Amino acid sequence: MGRLQFNEDRLDVRDRYDWTLSYLEQEYPVIDPDSSEFDEQLMLEVYRRLKVLVMEGLSPARALEAAASEVLRPFSH
């Protein structure tokens, strides 16, 4: 039973991350690989910041949101 709970928790974390990424790709087209505004260097900078924030203890979704906010604020629509 504990293993099932673990898998459900992992799915919830993944769902939150995926939803956050979808939202942020709309807000910041520079990180959306399907956008004509896509900028790989900016996307990689967000990813580097996200990794640091996760290592500091933030959830992946919250770290993604914070990293995008820090790196991409000038690019928001």
N, C-alpha and C positions, 0 to 999 in steps of 0.2 A: 504493500500500500504506500509506503514512503517513497518508493521509486516512481510510482504514478504521480504523486504530488510533485516530485522534483521535475518530471517531464511537463506537467501542467504549468509549473512556475516558469520553466524555460520558454514554453510557448507564449506565455503572457509577456515575458520580457521581449521576445522576438516580435510579437504583435505590436507592442508599444513602440519599439524601435522602427519597425516598418511604417507604421502610421506617421511617426514623427518625421521620418525621411521623406515620405510622400508630401507631407505638408510643407516641409522646408524646400523641397525641389520646386514647389509652386511659388513659394515666397522668394526664393533665390534661384532663378533659372541657371545661374552660373555653375551650380552643382548638379544640374540635371543633365545626364549624358544624352538625352534625347532633345535637348534644347539647342537652338542655334547660338545661344549665349554661353554655352558650356565652356568652362575654363578649367582644364585639368589641374593646373598648378594651384588654383584656389581650392578645388575639391581636395587635393592632397594636403593642403594646409589645414583644412577643417578636420581631415582624418587624423593628422598628427596631433592636433589639439585634443580631439576626441579621445585618443589613446591615453594621453596624459591624464585627462579628467577621470577616465574609467579607473586608471591605476590609483588615483587619489580617492576613489570610493564612490563616485557618482554612478548611477545606473546608466547603461548604454544610451537609452533614450534621452535622459536628462543631459548626459555628456554631449550628445549630438546637438541638442538644442543650444546648450551653452557655447559650444565650439562654433557653431554656425553664427550665433549672435555676435561673438567676439570677432570673428574673421570677416564676416560678410555683411555686417550692418550697412556699410556704404553702398551695397548692391541691392538692397531691398526695394521692392516696387511700392 
